[in-house]
Amino acid sequence: MLEAGKQCDNVIVVNCDLGEPTKTLKFRDAYGDRFFECGIAEANAIGIAAGLALEGMRPFVAGFGHFLTGKFLEIFQSVGLNNAGAVIVGTHAGLAIGKDGPTQMGLRD
């Protein structure tokens, strides 16, 4: 992400409270004006990313895969139907996700 941010001024990170495990805090530190922290509000992050994409930005959404897969309606409505160029990155897939435990396991992805 750092290299993409360096090469392209329109690259943006829309984060869902995973700055430490996804290392998106490094992007925030380098390009703070292009980093949006949405907290644990994945549906909002997807809508924000879609809007930014429709305005010419290239947003990357980073969130737990388990919670992003539950937002298919928002992904379909906001990103899909509008052909918005948002990139959605789901993390922590599968059973071996460490200390975050079973509530964060992405078993449906």
The first five atom37 places (N, CA, C, CB, O) and aatype in JSON, in Angstrom:
{
  "aatype": [12, 10, 6, 0, 7, 11, 5, 4, 3, 2, 19, 9, 19, 19, 2, 4, 3, 10, 7, 6, 14, 16, 11, 16, 10, 11, 13, 1, 3, 0, 18, 7, 3, 1, 13, 13, 6, 4, 7, 9, 0, 6, 0, 2, 0, 9, 7, 9, 0, 0, 7, 10, 0, 10, 6, 7, 12, 1, 14, 13, 19, 0, 7, 13, 7, 8, 13, 10, 16, 7, 11, 13, 10, 6, 9, 13, 5, 15, 19, 7, 10, 2, 2, 0, 7, 0, 19, 9, 19, 7, 16, 8, 0, 7, 10, 0, 9, 7, 11, 3, 7, 14, 16, 5, 12, 7, 10, 1, 3],
  "atom_mask": [
    [1, 1, 1, 1, 1],
    [1, 1, 1, 1, 1],
    [1, 1, 1, 1, 1],
    [1, 1, 1, 1, 1],
    [1, 1, 1, 0, 1],
    [1, 1, 1, 1, 1],
    [1, 1, 1, 1, 1],
    [1, 1, 1, 1, 1],
    [1, 1, 1, 1, 1],
    [1, 1, 1, 1, 1],
    [1, 1, 1, 1, 1],
    [1, 1, 1, 1, 1],
    [1, 1, 1, 1, 1],
    [1, 1, 1, 1, 1],
    [1, 1, 1, 1, 1],
    [1, 1, 1, 1, 1],
    [1, 1, 1, 1, 1],
    [1, 1, 1, 1, 1],
    [1, 1, 1, 0, 1],
    [1, 1, 1, 1, 1],
    [1, 1, 1, 1, 1],
    [1, 1, 1, 1, 1],
    [1, 1, 1, 1, 1],
    [1, 1, 1, 1, 1],
    [1, 1, 1, 1, 1],
    [1, 1, 1, 1, 1],
    [1, 1, 1, 1, 1],
    [1, 1, 1, 1, 1],
    [1, 1, 1, 1, 1],
    [1, 1, 1, 1, 1],
    [1, 1, 1, 1, 1],
    [1, 1, 1, 0, 1],
    [1, 1, 1, 1, 1],
    [1, 1, 1, 1, 1],
    [1, 1, 1, 1, 1],
    [1, 1, 1, 1, 1],
    [1, 1, 1, 1, 1],
    [1, 1, 1, 1, 1],
    [1, 1, 1, 0, 1],
    [1, 1, 1, 1, 1],
    [1, 1, 1, 1, 1],
    [1, 1, 1, 1, 1],
    [1, 1, 1, 1, 1],
    [1, 1, 1, 1, 1],
    [1, 1, 1, 1, 1],
    [1, 1, 1, 1, 1],
    [1, 1, 1, 0, 1],
    [1, 1, 1, 1, 1],
    [1, 1, 1, 1, 1],
    [1, 1, 1, 1, 1],
    [1, 1, 1, 0, 1],
    [1, 1, 1, 1, 1],
    [1, 1, 1, 1, 1],
    [1, 1, 1, 1, 1],
    [1, 1, 1, 1, 1],
    [1, 1, 1, 0, 1],
    [1, 1, 1, 1, 1],
    [1, 1, 1, 1, 1],
    [1, 1, 1, 1, 1],
    [1, 1, 1, 1, 1],
    [1, 1, 1, 1, 1],
    [1, 1, 1, 1, 1],
    [1, 1, 1, 0, 1],
    [1, 1, 1, 1, 1],
    [1, 1, 1, 0, 1],
    [1, 1, 1, 1, 1],
    [1, 1, 1, 1, 1],
    [1, 1, 1, 1, 1],
    [1, 1, 1, 1, 1],
    [1, 1, 1, 0, 1],
    [1, 1, 1, 1, 1],
    [1, 1, 1, 1, 1],
    [1, 1, 1, 1, 1],
    [1, 1, 1, 1, 1],
    [1, 1, 1, 1, 1],
    [1, 1, 1, 1, 1],
    [1, 1, 1, 1, 1],
    [1, 1, 1, 1, 1],
    [1, 1, 1, 1, 1],
    [1, 1, 1, 0, 1],
    [1, 1, 1, 1, 1],
    [1, 1, 1, 1, 1],
    [1, 1, 1, 1, 1],
    [1, 1, 1, 1, 1],
    [1, 1, 1, 0, 1],
    [1, 1, 1, 1, 1],
    [1, 1, 1, 1, 1],
    [1, 1, 1, 1, 1],
    [1, 1, 1, 1, 1],
    [1, 1, 1, 0, 1],
    [1, 1, 1, 1, 1],
    [1, 1, 1, 1, 1],
    [1, 1, 1, 1, 1],
    [1, 1, 1, 0, 1],
    [1, 1, 1, 1, 1],
    [1, 1, 1, 1, 1],
    [1, 1, 1, 1, 1],
    [1, 1, 1, 0, 1],
    [1, 1, 1, 1, 1],
    [1, 1, 1, 1, 1],
    [1, 1, 1, 0, 1],
    [1, 1, 1, 1, 1],
    [1, 1, 1, 1, 1],
    [1, 1, 1, 1, 1],
    [1, 1, 1, 1, 1],
    [1, 1, 1, 0, 1],
    [1, 1, 1, 1, 1],
    [1, 1, 1, 1, 1],
    [1, 1, 1, 1, 1]
  ],
  "atom_positions": [
    [[0.82, -1.18, 0.0], [0.0, 0.0, 0.0], [0.87, 1.25, 0.0], [-0.93, 0.0, 1.19], [0.53, 2.24, -0.65]],
    [[1.97, 1.21, 0.72], [2.84, 2.38, 0.76], [3.36, 2.72, -0.63], [4.01, 2.15, 1.71], [3.39, 3.88, -1.03]],
    [[3.77, 1.7, -1.36], [4.29, 1.92, -2.71], [3.19, 2.42, -3.64], [4.91, 0.63, -3.27], [3.42, 3.33, -4.44]],
    [[2.01, 1.84, -3.52], [0.88, 2.3, -4.35], [0.53, 3.75, -4.01], [-0.36, 1.4, -4.13], [0.25, 4.54, -4.92]],
    [[0.55, 4.1, -2.73], [0.28, 5.47, -2.32], [1.32, 6.44, -2.82], [0.0, 0.0, 0.0], [1.01, 7.59, -3.14]],
    [[2.55, 5.99, -2.9], [3.64, 6.83, -3.4], [3.49, 7.07, -4.9], [5.01, 6.18, -3.11], [3.74, 8.17, -5.38]],
    [[3.1, 6.04, -5.63], [2.99, 6.13, -7.08], [1.71, 6.8, -7.56], [3.09, 4.77, -7.68], [1.69, 7.41, -8.63]],
    [[0.64, 6.68, -6.78], [-0.67, 7.18, -7.22], [-1.31, 8.03, -6.13], [-1.61, 6.01, -7.61], [-1.57, 7.54, -5.03]],
    [[-1.55, 9.28, -6.43], [-2.15, 10.2, -5.45], [-3.61, 9.88, -5.16], [-2.04, 11.61, -5.95], [-4.17, 10.42, -4.2]],
    [[-4.23, 9.03, -5.96], [-5.65, 8.75, -5.74], [-5.89, 7.48, -4.92], [-6.36, 8.63, -7.07], [-7.05, 7.1, -4.7]],
    [[-4.84, 6.81, -4.46], [-4.99, 5.62, -3.62], [-5.35, 6.06, -2.21], [-3.68, 4.76, -3.62], [-4.69, 6.92, -1.62]],
    [[-6.4, 5.44, -1.66], [-6.92, 5.77, -0.34], [-7.13, 4.48, 0.43], [-8.25, 6.59, -0.44], [-7.47, 3.45, -0.16]],
    [[-6.94, 4.51, 1.74], [-7.26, 3.37, 2.6], [-8.48, 3.72, 3.44], [-6.04, 2.98, 3.5], [-8.51, 4.76, 4.1]],
    [[-9.47, 2.85, 3.4], [-10.66, 2.96, 4.25], [-10.57, 1.78, 5.21], [-12.03, 2.96, 3.4], [-10.77, 0.63, 4.82]],
    [[-10.26, 2.06, 6.46], [-9.93, 1.03, 7.44], [-11.1, 0.74, 8.37], [-8.72, 1.46, 8.24], [-11.86, 1.63, 8.74]],
    [[-11.22, -0.53, 8.75], [-12.27, -0.97, 9.68], [-11.65, -1.44, 11.0], [-13.13, -2.1, 9.05], [-11.84, -2.58, 11.4]],
    [[-10.92, -0.56, 11.65], [-10.33, -0.82, 12.97], [-9.32, -1.96, 12.95], [-11.43, -1.13, 13.95], [-9.2, -2.69, 13.94]],
    [[-8.6, -2.11, 11.85], [-7.58, -3.16, 11.76], [-6.22, -2.59, 11.36], [-8.01, -4.23, 10.76], [-5.45, -3.26, 10.67]],
    [[-5.93, -1.39, 11.78], [-4.69, -0.74, 11.39], [-3.44, -1.48, 11.8], [0.0, 0.0, 0.0], [-2.46, -1.52, 11.06]],
    [[-3.46, -2.06, 12.99], [-2.28, -2.78, 13.48], [-2.06, -4.09, 12.73], [-2.41, -3.05, 14.97], [-0.98, -4.29, 12.17]],
    [[-3.04, -5.01, 12.69], [-2.78, -6.29, 12.01], [-2.61, -6.18, 10.5], [-3.9, -7.24, 12.31], [-1.9, -6.99, 9.9]],
    [[-3.23, -5.2, 9.87], [-3.1, -5.07, 8.41], [-1.97, -4.13, 8.01], [-4.4, -4.57, 7.81], [-1.66, -3.99, 6.83]],
    [[-1.35, -3.49, 9.0], [-0.25, -2.54, 8.78], [-0.69, -1.31, 8.0], [0.88, -3.23, 8.04], [0.15, -0.6, 7.44]],
    [[-1.99, -1.04, 7.97], [-2.46, 0.17, 7.28], [-2.11, 1.43, 8.05], [-3.97, 0.1, 7.06], [-2.22, 2.53, 7.52]],
    [[-1.7, 1.28, 9.31], [-1.26, 2.46, 10.06], [0.0, 3.06, 9.44], [-1.0, 2.09, 11.53], [0.24, 4.26, 9.57]],
    [[0.79, 2.23, 8.78], [1.97, 2.76, 8.07], [1.52, 3.68, 6.94], [2.84, 1.6, 7.51], [2.14, 4.71, 6.69]],
    [[0.44, 3.3, 6.25], [-0.11, 4.15, 5.2], [-0.62, 5.45, 5.82], [-1.25, 3.42, 4.42], [-0.39, 6.53, 5.29]],
    [[-1.34, 5.33, 6.95], [-1.85, 6.52, 7.64], [-0.72, 7.47, 8.01], [-2.63, 6.11, 8.89], [-0.84, 8.68, 7.83]],
    [[0.37, 6.92, 8.53], [1.5, 7.75, 8.94], [2.14, 8.47, 7.76], [2.53, 6.92, 9.66], [2.62, 9.59, 7.9]],
    [[2.16, 7.82, 6.61], [2.78, 8.42, 5.42], [1.82, 9.33, 4.65], [3.28, 7.34, 4.5], [2.24, 10.35, 4.1]],
    [[0.55, 8.96, 4.61], [-0.44, 9.68, 3.79], [-1.72, 9.9, 4.6], [-0.75, 8.91, 2.48], [-2.79, 9.43, 4.22]],
    [[-1.59, 10.6, 5.7], [-2.71, 10.77, 6.63], [-3.97, 11.36, 6.02], [0.0, 0.0, 0.0], [-5.07, 11.04, 6.46]],
    [[-3.81, 12.2, 5.01], [-4.99, 12.81, 4.38], [-5.72, 11.84, 3.45], [-4.58, 14.04, 3.59], [-6.79, 12.16, 2.94]],
    [[-5.15, 10.65, 3.24], [-5.78, 9.64, 2.39], [-6.1, 8.37, 3.17], [-4.87, 9.3, 1.22], [-6.21, 7.29, 2.6]],
    [[-6.26, 8.51, 4.47], [-6.58, 7.39, 5.35], [-7.86, 7.73, 6.11], [-5.41, 7.08, 6.33], [-7.94, 8.76, 6.76]],
    [[-8.85, 6.84, 6.01], [-10.12, 7.05, 6.68], [-10.38, 5.88, 7.62], [-11.28, 7.2, 5.66], [-10.44, 4.73, 7.18]],
    [[-10.52, 6.16, 8.9], [-10.81, 5.13, 9.89], [-12.31, 5.11, 10.15], [-10.02, 5.37, 11.21], [-12.88, 6.08, 10.64]],
    [[-12.95, 3.99, 9.82], [-14.39, 3.86, 10.01], [-14.75, 3.07, 11.26], [-15.01, 3.2, 8.8], [-15.93, 2.96, 11.59]],
    [[-13.78, 2.52, 11.94], [-14.08, 1.71, 13.11], [-14.77, 0.42, 12.69], [0.0, 0.0, 0.0], [-14.62, -0.05, 11.57]],
    [[-15.54, -0.14, 13.61], [-16.21, -1.4, 13.31], [-17.57, -1.11, 12.66], [-16.39, -2.26, 14.6], [-18.63, -1.47, 13.19]],
    [[-17.5, -0.46, 11.52], [-18.7, -0.08, 10.76], [-18.44, -0.42, 9.29], [-19.04, 1.45, 10.94], [-18.32, 0.47, 8.45]],
    [[-18.37, -1.71, 9.0], [-17.99, -2.18, 7.67], [-18.94, -1.7, 6.58], [-17.93, -3.67, 7.66], [-18.5, -1.34, 5.49]],
    [[-20.24, -1.69, 6.85], [-21.2, -1.22, 5.85], [-20.93, 0.23, 5.49], [-22.65, -1.39, 6.37], [-21.0, 0.61, 4.32]],
    [[-20.63, 1.05, 6.48], [-20.31, 2.45, 6.22], [-19.02, 2.57, 5.42], [-20.18, 3.22, 7.53], [-18.93, 3.4, 4.51]],
    [[-18.03, 1.76, 5.76], [-16.75, 1.79, 5.04], [-16.95, 1.48, 3.56], [-15.76, 0.8, 5.66], [-16.33, 2.11, 2.7]],
    [[-17.8, 0.51, 3.27], [-18.07, 0.15, 1.87], [-18.76, 1.3, 1.15], [-18.94, -1.12, 1.79], [-18.4, 1.61, 0.01]],
    [[-19.73, 1.93, 1.77], [-20.4, 3.08, 1.16], [-19.46, 4.24, 0.93], [0.0, 0.0, 0.0], [-19.51, 4.89, -0.12]],
    [[-18.61, 4.52, 1.9], [-17.62, 5.59, 1.76], [-16.66, 5.28, 0.62], [-16.84, 5.8, 3.08], [-16.36, 6.15, -0.19]],
    [[-16.19, 4.05, 0.57], [-15.27, 3.65, -0.5], [-15.92, 3.77, -1.87], [-14.78, 2.21, -0.27], [-15.28, 4.22, -2.82]],
    [[-17.18, 3.37, -1.98], [-17.88, 3.48, -3.26], [-17.98, 4.94, -3.69], [-19.29, 2.86, -3.17], [-17.73, 5.27, -4.85]],
    [[-18.35, 5.81, -2.77], [-18.44, 7.24, -3.09], [-17.11, 7.82, -3.51], [0.0, 0.0, 0.0], [-17.05, 8.59, -4.48]],
    [[-16.05, 7.47, -2.8], [-14.72, 7.96, -3.17], [-14.3, 7.45, -4.55], [-13.68, 7.53, -2.12], [-13.71, 8.18, -5.34]],
    [[-14.61, 6.18, -4.83], [-14.27, 5.61, -6.13], [-15.02, 6.32, -7.25], [-14.59, 4.11, -6.16], [-14.45, 6.57, -8.32]],
    [[-16.27, 6.64, -7.02], [-17.06, 7.33, -8.05], [-16.57, 8.75, -8.29], [-18.53, 7.36, -7.66], [-16.89, 9.37, -9.3]],
    [[-15.78, 9.28, -7.35], [-15.19, 10.61, -7.51], [-13.75, 10.54, -8.03], [-15.23, 11.35, -6.18], [-13.04, 11.54, -8.01]],
    [[-13.34, 9.36, -8.48], [-12.03, 9.23, -9.11], [-10.91, 8.72, -8.22], [0.0, 0.0, 0.0], [-9.77, 8.61, -8.66]],
    [[-11.22, 8.4, -6.98], [-10.2, 7.86, -6.09], [-10.14, 6.34, -6.25], [-10.49, 8.25, -4.61], [-11.03, 5.74, -6.84]],
    [[-9.09, 5.73, -5.71], [-8.93, 4.27, -5.74], [-8.87, 3.76, -4.3], [-7.64, 3.85, -6.55], [-7.78, 3.56, -3.76]],
    [[-10.03, 3.56, -3.68], [-10.05, 3.16, -2.27], [-9.84, 1.66, -2.07], [-11.35, 3.57, -1.65], [-10.31, 0.83, -2.85]],
    [[-9.13, 1.35, -1.0], [-8.93, -0.02, -0.55], [-9.57, -0.13, 0.83], [-7.41, -0.41, -0.51], [-9.17, 0.58, 1.76]],
    [[-10.55, -1.01, 0.98], [-11.2, -1.24, 2.27], [-10.51, -2.43, 2.93], [-12.74, -1.5, 2.1], [-10.35, -3.48, 2.31]],
    [[-10.1, -2.26, 4.19], [-9.47, -3.35, 4.94], [-10.34, -3.68, 6.15], [-8.03, -2.97, 5.39], [-10.59, -2.82, 7.0]],
    [[-10.81, -4.94, 6.22], [-11.65, -5.35, 7.34], [-11.62, -6.85, 7.53], [0.0, 0.0, 0.0], [-11.13, -7.58, 6.67]],
    [[-12.15, -7.31, 8.65], [-12.27, -8.74, 8.88], [-13.13, -9.36, 7.78], [-12.87, -9.04, 10.28], [-14.23, -8.88, 7.51]],
    [[-12.63, -10.41, 7.14], [-13.39, -11.09, 6.1], [-14.76, -11.53, 6.59], [0.0, 0.0, 0.0], [-15.74, -11.47, 5.85]],
    [[-14.82, -11.99, 7.82], [-16.08, -12.48, 8.4], [-17.16, -11.39, 8.4], [-15.85, -12.97, 9.83], [-18.33, -11.68, 8.14]],
    [[-16.77, -10.17, 8.68], [-17.76, -9.08, 8.74], [-18.02, -8.47, 7.37], [-17.28, -8.01, 9.7], [-19.12, -7.98, 7.11]],
    [[-17.03, -8.51, 6.49], [-17.25, -7.98, 5.14], [-18.17, -8.88, 4.32], [-15.91, -7.82, 4.41], [-18.98, -8.39, 3.53]],
    [[-18.06, -10.21, 4.51], [-18.93, -11.1, 3.74], [-20.39, -10.94, 4.14], [-18.5, -12.55, 3.93], [-21.28, -11.28, 3.37]],
    [[-20.64, -10.42, 5.31], [-22.01, -10.15, 5.74], [-22.56, -8.85, 5.18], [0.0, 0.0, 0.0], [-23.71, -8.5, 5.45]],
    [[-21.77, -8.16, 4.41], [-22.18, -6.87, 3.84], [-22.38, -6.95, 2.33], [-21.15, -5.79, 4.17], [-22.13, -5.98, 1.61]],
    [[-22.84, -8.11, 1.85], [-23.02, -8.28, 0.41], [-24.03, -7.3, -0.17], [-23.47, -9.7, 0.12], [-23.87, -6.86, -1.3]],
    [[-25.06, -6.94, 0.58], [-26.04, -5.97, 0.08], [-25.36, -4.64, -0.21], [-27.18, -5.78, 1.1], [-25.57, -4.06, -1.27]],
    [[-24.56, -4.15, 0.73], [-23.86, -2.88, 0.53], [-22.85, -2.98, -0.61], [-23.16, -2.45, 1.81], [-22.71, -2.05, -1.41]],
    [[-22.15, -4.11, -0.67], [-21.18, -4.3, -1.75], [-21.9, -4.3, -3.09], [-20.39, -5.61, -1.55], [-21.46, -3.64, -4.03]],
    [[-23.0, -5.03, -3.18], [-23.76, -5.1, -4.43], [-24.35, -3.74, -4.8], [-24.89, -6.14, -4.3], [-24.18, -3.27, -5.93]],
    [[-25.04, -3.11, -3.85], [-25.73, -1.85, -4.12], [-24.77, -0.7, -4.4], [-26.63, -1.48, -2.95], [-24.91, 0.01, -5.4]],
    [[-23.78, -0.53, -3.53], [-22.92, 0.65, -3.62], [-21.76, 0.49, -4.59], [-22.39, 0.98, -2.27], [-21.44, 1.4, -5.35]],
    [[-21.13, -0.67, -4.57], [-19.96, -0.88, -5.41], [-20.35, -1.52, -6.74], [-18.93, -1.77, -4.69], [-20.02, -1.0, -7.8]],
    [[-21.07, -2.64, -6.68], [-21.38, -3.4, -7.89], [-22.25, -2.68, -8.89], [0.0, 0.0, 0.0], [-21.88, -2.55, -10.06]],
    [[-23.41, -2.22, -8.46], [-24.35, -1.58, -9.39], [-23.81, -0.29, -9.99], [-25.65, -1.3, -8.7], [-24.21, 0.11, -11.08]],
    [[-22.9, 0.35, -9.27], [-22.34, 1.61, -9.75], [-21.0, 1.44, -10.46], [-22.16, 2.56, -8.6], [-20.39, 2.42, -10.88]],
    [[-20.56, 0.19, -10.58], [-19.24, -0.07, -11.17], [-18.16, 0.76, -10.5], [-19.26, 0.21, -12.66], [-17.23, 1.24, -11.16]],
    [[-18.28, 0.92, -9.2], [-17.29, 1.68, -8.44], [-16.02, 0.85, -8.29], [-17.85, 2.09, -7.04], [-16.08, -0.34, -8.0]],
    [[-14.9, 1.46, -8.49], [-13.62, 0.76, -8.45], [-13.04, 0.65, -7.06], [0.0, 0.0, 0.0], [-11.87, 0.98, -6.85]],
    [[-13.82, 0.19, -6.11], [-13.32, 0.0, -4.75], [-12.74, -1.41, -4.63], [-14.45, 0.23, -3.7], [-13.31, -2.36, -5.15]],
    [[-11.63, -1.53, -3.94], [-11.0, -2.82, -3.68], [-11.31, -3.19, -2.23], [-9.45, -2.78, -3.94], [-11.02, -2.42, -1.32]],
    [[-11.9, -4.37, -2.03], [-12.29, -4.8, -0.69], [-11.4, -5.96, -0.28], [-13.8, -5.21, -0.64], [-11.38, -7.01, -0.93]],
    [[-10.67, -5.78, 0.81], [-9.71, -6.77, 1.29], [-10.19, -7.32, 2.62], [-8.29, -6.16, 1.42], [-10.23, -6.6, 3.62]],
    [[-10.55, -8.6, 2.64], [-10.96, -9.26, 3.87], [-9.8, -10.02, 4.48], [0.0, 0.0, 0.0], [-9.11, -10.77, 3.79]],
    [[-9.59, -9.84, 5.77], [-8.49, -10.49, 6.47], [-9.02, -11.54, 7.44], [-7.63, -9.46, 7.21], [-10.23, -11.69, 7.61]],
    [[-8.11, -12.26, 8.07], [-8.42, -13.22, 9.13], [-9.35, -14.33, 8.65], [-9.05, -12.5, 10.32], [-10.33, -14.66, 9.33]],
    [[-9.06, -14.9, 7.51], [-9.88, -16.0, 6.99], [-9.5, -17.32, 7.67], [-9.71, -16.12, 5.45], [-8.35, -17.51, 8.07]],
    [[-10.45, -18.2, 7.79], [-10.2, -19.54, 8.29], [-10.19, -19.67, 9.8], [0.0, 0.0, 0.0], [-10.66, -18.79, 10.51]],
    [[-9.64, -20.78, 10.27], [-9.66, -21.13, 11.69], [-8.48, -20.6, 12.48], [-9.73, -22.6, 11.84], [-8.61, -20.32, 13.67]],
    [[-7.35, -20.46, 11.86], [-6.12, -20.12, 12.57], [-5.86, -18.61, 12.55], [-4.92, -20.86, 11.96], [-4.96, -18.14, 11.86]],
    [[-6.66, -17.88, 13.31], [-6.51, -16.42, 13.29], [-5.9, -15.88, 14.58], [-7.84, -15.76, 13.05], [-5.84, -14.67, 14.77]],
    [[-5.46, -16.77, 15.45], [-4.78, -16.33, 16.65], [-5.71, -15.87, 17.75], [0.0, 0.0, 0.0], [-6.8, -16.43, 17.92]],
    [[-5.29, -14.86, 18.48], [-5.98, -14.43, 19.69], [-7.35, -13.81, 19.45], [-5.13, -13.46, 20.43], [-8.11, -13.64, 20.41]],
    [[-7.69, -13.46, 18.22], [-8.97, -12.81, 17.96], [-10.16, -13.73, 18.19], [-9.0, -12.29, 16.54], [-11.27, -13.26, 18.46]],
    [[-9.95, -15.03, 18.1], [-10.97, -15.99, 18.49], [-12.06, -16.26, 17.48], [0.0, 0.0, 0.0], [-12.06, -15.71, 16.38]],
    [[-13.01, -17.14, 17.86], [-14.02, -17.64, 16.92], [-15.0, -16.59, 16.41], [-14.78, -18.73, 17.58], [-15.57, -16.77, 15.33]],
    [[-15.21, -15.51, 17.13], [-16.15, -14.49, 16.64], [-15.61, -13.75, 15.44], [-16.49, -13.51, 17.74], [-16.37, -13.08, 14.73]],
    [[-14.32, -13.84, 15.19], [-13.7, -13.14, 14.05], [-13.32, -14.09, 12.92], [-12.47, -12.38, 14.52], [-12.8, -13.64, 11.89]],
    [[-13.56, -15.37, 13.07], [-13.15, -16.35, 12.06], [-13.99, -16.22, 10.8], [-13.25, -17.77, 12.62], [-15.22, -16.27, 10.85]],
    [[-13.31, -16.06, 9.68], [-14.0, -15.99, 8.39], [-14.23, -17.37, 7.83], [0.0, 0.0, 0.0], [-13.42, -17.86, 7.04]],
    [[-15.31, -18.0, 8.22], [-15.59, -19.36, 7.77], [-16.53, -19.41, 6.57], [-16.18, -20.16, 8.9], [-16.71, -20.47, 5.98]],
    [[-17.15, -18.29, 6.21], [-18.1, -18.27, 5.1], [-17.5, -17.7, 3.83], [-19.33, -17.47, 5.48], [-18.19, -17.58, 2.82]],
    [[-16.23, -17.34, 3.85], [-15.62, -16.7, 2.68], [-14.95, -17.69, 1.76], [-14.61, -15.67, 3.11], [-14.39, -17.29, 0.74]]
  ]
}
